[in-house]
Amino acid sequence: MAIDPKRRLPSPWLEFLTELDSTLPEPLALHCIGGFVLSLCYGLGRSTGDIDYYTAIPANLNLDEIAGEGSALAKKHKVWLHRVAVTNLPEDYETRLTELAPSQLKNLKLLIPDPYDCILSKLERNSSKDRDDAAYLFKTQKLNSQSLHERYKKELRPYLANVDRHDLTLKLWIEIFES
């Protein structure tokens, strides 16, 4: 399944993001990750109540207050933004971001990573849900284990604190993906 970046946002995301967009005083780019990206962009059959984002540019808006869990916007639409405090993404992930729904929002840009970067963003936490999500992406997007390993080695591994743990995790994940 290929990503269709021009795909129309479904409810309640369209209404939530349109209202958020209308309140923004300036353009805002969100680097989105997590369940929202996997379900909306890659077809994973799992619902989520939030949009996890890694980075907001500019970072000067209080997005928790505006659209985070517990905000008036979140209460109204029953979905919210969630800033992910700890995750790792490959060094050059920004060069591979794709804008989701580019013509549907005026000030807000939702940017999504490619499937290899999505998998590598889940390596740190390594929960069973993360492994399942990574396996789903690997298989449905027909990814290549050598390409995944090369990107990890070149763009992520040099910046990790616990290299041995991550090396082992990726090795085990690739074994699962290829089984």
C-alpha positions in Angstrom: 0.0 0.0 0.0 1.5 3.3 -1.1 0.9 6.5 0.9 -1.6 8.9 -0.7 -0.5 12.2 0.8 -3.6 13.9 -0.7 -6.0 11.6 0.9 -8.8 13.4 2.6 -8.6 13.5 6.4 -11.3 11.5 8.0 -13.5 12.6 11.0 -12.8 13.5 13.7 -9.3 14.4 12.5 -10.5 16.7 9.8 -12.7 18.8 12.1 -10.1 18.8 14.9 -7.2 19.8 12.6 -9.3 22.4 10.7 -10.2 24.1 13.9 -6.6 23.9 15.2 -5.5 25.3 11.9 -7.9 28.3 12.1 -6.5 29.3 15.6 -2.8 29.3 14.5 -1.3 32.8 14.3 1.5 31.5 12.0 2.4 28.4 9.9 3.2 25.4 12.0 4.8 22.1 10.9 4.3 18.9 13.0 6.6 16.0 12.4 4.1 13.2 13.2 4.9 9.6 14.3 3.1 6.8 16.0 -0.3 5.2 15.6 -1.9 8.1 13.8 0.7 7.8 11.0 0.5 4.0 10.9 -3.3 3.9 10.7 -4.0 6.9 8.5 -1.0 6.7 6.2 -0.1 3.0 6.1 -3.5 1.4 6.7 -2.9 -0.2 10.1 -6.3 -1.2 11.4 -5.9 0.3 14.9 -7.6 3.5 16.1 -5.9 6.1 18.1 -7.1 9.2 20.0 -4.0 11.3 19.5 -1.5 12.5 17.0 2.0 11.9 18.4 4.5 14.4 17.2 8.2 14.5 17.6 8.9 18.2 16.6 6.8 21.3 16.1 8.3 24.1 14.0 8.2 26.8 15.4 8.4 25.4 18.9 7.1 28.6 20.6 3.4 27.6 20.7 1.9 25.9 23.8 0.3 23.1 21.8 -0.6 21.2 25.0 -2.7 24.1 26.1 -4.2 24.7 22.6 -4.8 21.1 21.4 -3.3 18.7 24.0 -5.2 16.2 26.1 -7.6 18.0 28.3 -7.7 21.2 26.1 -11.1 22.6 25.1 -10.3 21.5 21.5 -9.6 17.9 22.6 -12.7 17.8 24.8 -14.8 19.0 21.8 -13.4 16.5 19.2 -12.3 13.7 21.5 -8.8 13.6 19.9 -5.7 15.6 20.7 -2.0 16.3 20.0 0.7 14.6 22.1 4.3 15.7 22.2 6.5 12.6 22.3 9.3 13.3 24.8 11.6 10.4 24.0 12.2 8.9 20.7 15.0 8.5 18.2 14.8 9.2 14.5 17.6 8.8 11.9 19.8 11.8 11.3 18.4 12.7 7.8 14.7 11.8 8.4 13.6 15.4 7.7 14.7 15.0 4.1 12.3 12.1 3.6 9.2 13.7 5.2 6.0 13.7 3.2 3.2 16.3 3.8 -0.1 14.7 4.6 -3.2 16.5 3.2 -1.3 19.5 1.8 -4.3 21.3 0.4 -6.7 20.7 3.3 -5.1 23.0 5.9 -3.9 26.6 5.6 -1.3 27.1 8.4 -0.8 23.5 9.7 1.5 21.1 7.9 1.4 17.4 9.0 4.7 15.8 8.0 5.1 12.0 8.1 8.3 9.9 8.0 8.9 7.2 5.5 8.3 3.6 6.7 12.0 2.9 7.4 12.1 5.9 9.7 8.8 4.9 11.3 10.3 1.6 12.2 13.5 3.1 13.6 11.5 5.6 15.7 10.0 2.6 17.5 13.3 0.9 18.2 14.0 2.7 21.5 10.9 1.7 23.4 10.7 -1.8 21.9 7.3 -2.6 23.4 5.3 -5.5 21.9 3.0 -2.9 20.2 6.1 -1.3 18.7 7.4 -4.6 17.4 3.9 -5.4 15.9 3.7 -2.0 14.3 7.2 -2.4 12.9 6.5 -5.9 11.5 3.3 -4.6 9.9 5.1 -1.7 8.2 8.0 -4.0 7.1 5.6 -6.5 5.5 2.9 -4.3 4.0 5.4 -1.8 2.6 7.6 -4.6 1.2 10.7 -3.1 2.9 14.2 -4.5 2.6 16.1 -5.6 5.8 19.5 -4.5 4.3 18.2 -1.0 3.6 16.7 -0.8 7.1 20.0 -2.0 8.7 22.1 0.4 6.6 19.9 3.4 7.5 20.1 2.4 11.2 23.9 2.0 11.0 24.6 5.2 9.1 21.9 7.6 10.5 20.8 6.4 14.0 23.4 4.1 15.6 26.1 6.8 15.9 23.8 8.9 18.2 22.6 6.1 20.5 23.7 5.7 24.1 23.1 2.0 24.4 24.4 0.7 21.0 24.6 -3.0 22.0 20.9 -3.0 23.1 19.7 -1.3 20.0 21.9 -3.6 17.7 20.3 -6.6 19.3 16.8 -5.2 19.1 17.1 -4.5 15.4 18.7 -7.9 14.8 15.8 -9.6 16.5 13.2 -7.4 14.8 14.7 -8.3 11.4 14.5 -12.0 12.2 10.8 -11.5 13.1 10.2 -9.5 9.9 11.7 -12.1 7.7 10.1 -15.1 9.3 
